[in-house]
Amino acid sequence: MKPWSIHNDGAVVNVYVQPRASKNEVAGIHGDAIKIRLTTPPVDGKANKALLAFFAKLLHVSKSSVSLQSGHQNRNKVIKITGIKEEQLRTALDI
């Protein structure tokens, strides 16, 4: 099962976040989600903001195209990316 689903307006991606890592990176698959390592600590929503900025940069889309749908205070999160195709997502995530 893929950790993302494609819709008419973009994609929804399941992610598992590991905060306080040594660098920001895609770290493969974790269960049914994509594991993302972030250097940012999970304090006052900073890790969520860093996650959205990381995805925007990784996928070459605007920050406003990436939003957190669920998991605001959880390591398991669902991110929505508007205006992206599956091939672009797969290439950027390299999984």
N, C-alpha and C positions, 0 to 999 in steps of 0.2 A: 504494500500500500504506500502510495506517495504521501509525503508530509505536506502536500499542498493540493489545492483544487482550483481549477480555472473557471471563471465566470465571464459573462459578457463584458463586464466593466473592468476586469482585472483578475487578481488572484488572491486567495486566502492561504496563508502559510502558518502551520503549527511550528512553534519554536520552543526550545528549552534553553534558558539563559543561565550561564555560569558567570556571575559577577566576580570582580576582583581577580581577573585572570592577568597573565603577564602581557597579553596583547589582544587586540580585537581581531577575531577571526571566526570563520565557519569551521566547525570542528567535526563535521560528519553528521551521522544520524544518531539520535538518542530515542529509542522506542519508536513512536510514530511522529517524531518531531525532528527538526533540524537543530543541532546543538550549536549555539552561538556563545563564544567566549568574549566577555567585555571587561575592560580594565576598570570601568566605573563601579563604585560601590552601590548597593541597593538602598540608597538613602534619599528621601524626599523626591522620589520619582526620577532621580538622575539617571539610573540605569535604563529606565523606560525611554527617556529622551535620547540617550546614547544609542539604544537599540534601533530606534526609528531613524536616527541620523546615519547609523552604520548601514542599514538596509537601503536607504535612499542613495548613498554614495556607491554601494556595491552594485545596485541595479541601474545606476545612472538615470534616476528619476528625481523629481522634485521632492522635497521634504513633505510638502502638502499632499503628495500622492500616497504616502505611507501613514497608516493609522493603526493604533492598538485597539483591537476589538474586544479582547477579554484577557484576564490574567494580570491586571494592574499591580497586584501585590503577590504574585505567584511566579515561580520560575517557568511554569508552563504558560505560554502566551499564544494568542492568535493575532496575526498581523494581516491587515488588508492592504493590498497594493493596487491602486487603480492605474489603468492604462498600460498594462504589461502583458506580454504573451508568454506562453509556457516555455517556448524555446529560449527566450531571453532570460527567464527565471532559472531554467536548468543550467544554462551556460554560466551565468554569474555565480550560482551556488556550487558549480563543479561537483555535483554528486549524482 
